[in-house]
Amino acid sequence: MAKKKALIIAPHPDDETLGAGGTIKRLVDAGWEVTVVTVAAHMPPLYTKEIHETTVLESKAAQHVLGVGESVFLDQPAVFLGDIPVHEFNGMILKEISRVEPAILLIPFPDRHIDHRQIFDAAMVAARPVGVGKKISLVAAYETISETHWNAPHIEPNFTPNFCVDITAQIDSKLEAIACFKSQLHGFPGPRSVEALKALALFRGSQAGYAYGEAFHVIRMGAELFL
């Protein structure tokens, strides 16, 4: 029987680990085939070629820890996604969803980072329940610590989770994976630190009765995912 497929769309290297690293590992442990598509890159003109190469290597190392089956890098310059015509950018995301045909699609919450918002919009267009979108049983948005929590309350969308995944058995793998991003981590008490990420997982887990959890906002879920 063919493996069930999950697709995680990451705006930048490390976002998939920050927001869904434990869930990725749990899906892999359960026999799912997981693909991560990283859309934007730390590359010129804003970053150097060396930084780009470093973050890609860090991302591949982290995804190896999590057991990701396929790592795709679209290598679009970070914060310049708006320069791409909307129909072309939407088509770029649709192409990856059509190729993978996932049952689970995890996308970034539209937070403070412009890339996250644009990728969210494109993914929402591509994931509509028509064509390949009809094969998706779950579309959910993940939070990205150091970005999602900086939205202006009530003026911008607030991340209000309504779904939590128990990652108690996967928390060590998540923290090992995020530690691969040496160029992107902050020292504690910085928001993008190993300690802060573990604290968030502890808090999210406590909201659902787990030791550690990852929170999502469900956009669409079909019963066929469970039945």
N, C-alpha and C positions, 0 to 999 in steps of 0.2 A: 504494500500500500504506500502511496506517495506521502512524503512527509508534509505536515501542515507548515505553512510559510508565514513568517512575520517580517514586516518591513518597518524599520525605524528610520525616519528622515531626520538627519542632524544638520542644523545650520552650519556649524563649525566643528572641527575636531575637538572632542571632549564633551559636547552637549549630550550625545546619546548615553555616555557613561554617567554624567551628572544626573540626568533626568530619569534614565531607565536602565542603568547598568545592572541592577539586581534583577529586574524583570527579564532582561535579555538572558542572563545566566539561568534564571528559572525556566524560561522557555526552552533553552538549549538542553538543560537537564531533563526536561520532559519530552525531548525528542523532536522539537521543532527545528526547522531550518530558518535561520535568522540572517537577514541582509541588512546592512547599514549603508545608507546613501548619505554621504557628507557633501553638502551643496557648495558652501563657500569655503574659502581657504585663506590662511594668513599669508598672502602673497602680494607682490607688487600690484599697484603703486603704494599701498599703505605699509606693507611689510617687505622685508628683504627675501630674496630667494632662499637664503639659509634658514630663516625662520619657517618658511613654508615647508622645506624639506624636513626640518626637525619635527614640526607638529604632525606631519603625515606619518613619520616613523613612530612617534609616540602613540598616535591613534591606532596604527596597526598592532602595536604591542599591547595596548589596552584591550582591543577587540579580540586579540588572541587569548588573553586571560579569560574573557567572557565567553569564548567559544563561538564567536560570530563566524558564520560559514562563508559569507561574501562581503567584502569591503569595497565600496565604490566611492570614488572621489571625483566630483564634477568640476572641481578646481575653478570656481567662479570667484573673482576677487571680493573679499569681505567688504561690506558696506557699499558696494557698487552694483548690487543686484538690481537696483532701480534703473540702471542704465540699459538693462535688457528690456526690449518690448514685452509688454505683459503677455501677449499671446505666445511669444517664444518661451518665456519663462514658465508659464503654465504648461506648455507642451513638454518642456524638459522634465518637469516633475511627473506629468502623466506618462511619459515614456518609461520611466523607471517603475511606476506602479503597474503599468501594463505588462512590462517584462517579467516582474516578479510574481504578479497575481497573488498578493498576500490575503490571508484571512484576517490578520491583525495588522493594523496600520497605526503607528505611534508617531505623532507629529509635535513640533514645539508649540507651546502656548504663546499667543501673540503678546509679548511682553515689551520691556523697555528697549530691546535691541531691534533696530529696523529690519535686519536680516530675518529675525525670528518672525516678525509680523508678515513680511512678504512671503516667506516660505509657508507659513500657516495659510495664508490666503490661496496660494497656488495649490497646496495640498487639498484644501477644501473643495476647490473646483474639480480637481482630478478625482477625488474620492466620492463624488456624487453617485447615488445608487442607480447608475445607468452604465451600460457597457461593463468594463472591467470592475467598476465600482460596486456592482451588484454582488461580486464575489467576496467583498470585504465584510466580515462579520462584526468587527470592532474597529472603530476610529476613536482614538483618545489622544488628548493633549497632555504632555508631561511638563513639569516645572523645571526650570534651570536656575539653580541657586546662583545668586549674584546678578541676576537679570529679572527673573519673574517677580521677585519680592520688592522690586524698586518701582513698580507701576504706581501712579498716583491714585490712591483709593477713591473709588466712585467716579473719578474723572475718566480713568482708563479701566479696561476690564480687570477685575480681580480674579486671581487664581483661586477658585473655590472647588476643591476636589470632591468628587462623588464616587470614587472608586479607589480602592487601596489593594496593592499586591503585597502579600507577606513575603519578604525577602530575608527573613531571619537566617535561613540556611545559606543565603548568597551574599550576606553583607561583607564577609571577608574578601570575597572575590571582587565585589564592587570597589572596595577601598584599595585593593591591590591594583585594580585596573586604573583608578583615577590617579594613583601614585605614579603611573607611567608618564603622566603629563607634567613633567618637571618644569617645563617652560611656561606652563599656564597656571600652576598652583600658587595660591597665596599662603603666606605664613599665618598661623593662628594669631589673633582672632579674625583674620580676613575671611570674607564670605566664601571664597573659592579655596577652602582649605580642607584637608582630610577630616579634621576635627569637626568643622561646621557641617560637612556633608554627612558624617556619622550622626551628628546631633539631629539633623533634619530627618534622617531615616528613623531615629529613635522616636522623635515626636510624631511623625506620620504613622509609625507603627502603633504608638500608644492611642492614637485616635480610633484605631480599628481593632484593638485588642491583641496586637502582635508585638513582638520584641522590636522588630525593625520592618519598616514598610516603605513603599514608594507610592506616591499619590498621583492620580490622573483625573482629568475631567473628561468624562465620556461624552462624545459628540453623537455617536450612533452605535448601537449594539443590537445584534440580532440573536434570537434564542438559539439559532443553529450552532452558535459557538459552543454551547453547552449540551445540546441534545443530540 
